[in-house]
């Protein structure tokens, strides 16, 4: 008799869940707000991360932010990549339909300016205490969020670049770490090759361009600046790293670092975490050092590099509570909150979930090796970012095309970079005409 009853109970529960699915919001994160907290306003926050991350943010806000300010937050989780401006995604569609959230967390690097061009986000630099909040971050990290003298996001996460090396292997073959790229070319690469070893470089043109004094765009952002002599010399050296010096065009640096084939190369935060978490056999056998650079006339080494800006936070123009949304962003980006969030996430999901916060002080409070954090701080001094301009998404594409023309097809560097500049300028002008920045001929 128990079996039929069980079947009917399961059938009834299934029907109830099916009916509830038509109005239940599965993306909304539940509240742990105390019942005696007086709520005066509520803002909607969208986040494109895992549910676990969103739950920690909501819990911290309910325990700290709302009791202090009276501002409650509704947190909704959206799929990764759905908070951008480059395609028909959830956030873009919400703007079109007039149902955008107040705040979006974890927006990709170029989207704030793309939304700003469409007058869809607030200029955060107009907030009275913006300059104070700005001090929490590495100065250069805000550049991709700036447009027409405004700043349309604050950084949430950041990356870093460094030279990774196997201590045991370099010591075994008596190979010294290069301080400049000239030392890399003249001494280190030959020593590696003589011992059947390789060097890794992940195609970051910013180091060559900035250290040669070049820029990606003209000062007004209307044209590519890659037609300068500095840019040509940078591109020539960049491609010669692969054509003349035999650096592999494609390689899995992590695996080759583990097996010892590539005991030296350039990597970032993701590689650091991979080696820390997924390569326990290398514990104590690897380290990081500042990027090899160019020696200047005064003897200092220029290690300028870009690509550190990661994801940011924005306030949508449709928000009816922009000041309250700004209060939330100030709280969320503060040192204590970011450090606390990092600890909670790492305790919940393990070391592999380390939060690469953009808050400088909170970043330093993470579980870093003392030697490694000194290297990261040194690279912060040389951080330089690329502005986001109308049509700028074509720059990376055509630089890759130029690199392929030279490295893979054996083309001439001058011809390749000149063609890239023509193609980039064509797209920049088309977008400028589309948005009325310049008049169509």
CORDARA-V900036 format. One record per backbone hydrogen bond with DSSP energy under -1.0 kcal/mol. CO is the residue of the C=O (numbers start at 1). NH is the residue of the N-H. Records with the same first field share a line. If there is no record, write none. Layout:
BEGIN
CO->NH  NH
END
This chain:
BEGIN
1->5
2->6
3->7
4->8
5->9
6->10
7->11
8->12
9->13
10->14
11->15
12->16
13->17
14->18
15->19
16->20
17->21
19->22
20->23  24
27->77
34->37
41->72
43->74
44->102  103
45->76
46->105
47->78
50->54
51->55
52->56
53->57
54->58
55->59
56->60
57->61
58->62
59->63
60->64
61->66
64->68
65->69
66->70
70->40  41
72->43
74->45
75->29
76->47
79->82
82->91
87->89
89->93
90->94
91->95
92->96
93->97
94->99
102->316
103->46
104->314
105->48
107->312
110->114
111->115
112->116
113->117
115->120
116->119
120->317
123->126
124->127
127->130
129->133
130->134
133->136
134->137
136->360
138->141
139->142
140->143
142->145
143->146
145->152
147->150
150->147
151->124
154->313
156->358
157->310
162->267
163->289
164->265
165->287
166->170
167->171
168->172
169->173
170->175
179->293
180->184
181->185
182->186
183->187  188
184->189
187->191
188->192
189->193
190->194
192->197
193->196
200->266
205->209
206->210
207->211
209->214
210->213
216->225
218->221
223->218
225->228
228->232
229->233
230->234
231->235
232->236
233->237
234->238
235->239
236->240
237->241
239->242  243
240->244  245
241->247
251->253
252->256
253->257
254->258
255->259
256->262
261->198
263->166
264->200
265->164
267->162
268->272
269->273
270->274
271->275
272->276
273->277
274->278
279->282
280->283
282->285
285->167
287->165
289->163
293->181
294->302
296->299
300->296
302->294
305->384
308->159
311->156  157
312->107
313->154
314->104
315->122
316->319
321->325
322->326
323->327
324->328
325->329
326->330
327->331
328->332
329->333
331->334
334->338
335->339
336->340
337->341
338->342
339->343
340->344
341->345
342->346
343->347
344->348
345->349
346->350
350->353
351->354
355->357
356->158
359->363
360->364
363->366
366->368
369->373
370->374
371->375
372->376
373->377
374->378
375->379
376->380
377->381
380->383
382->305
389->392
391->394
392->395
394->398
395->399
396->400
397->401
398->402
399->403
400->404
401->405
402->406
403->407
404->408  409
405->411
412->416
413->417
414->418
415->419
416->420
417->421
418->422
419->423
420->424
421->425
422->426
423->427
424->428
425->429
426->430
427->431
428->432
429->433
430->434
431->435
432->437  438
END
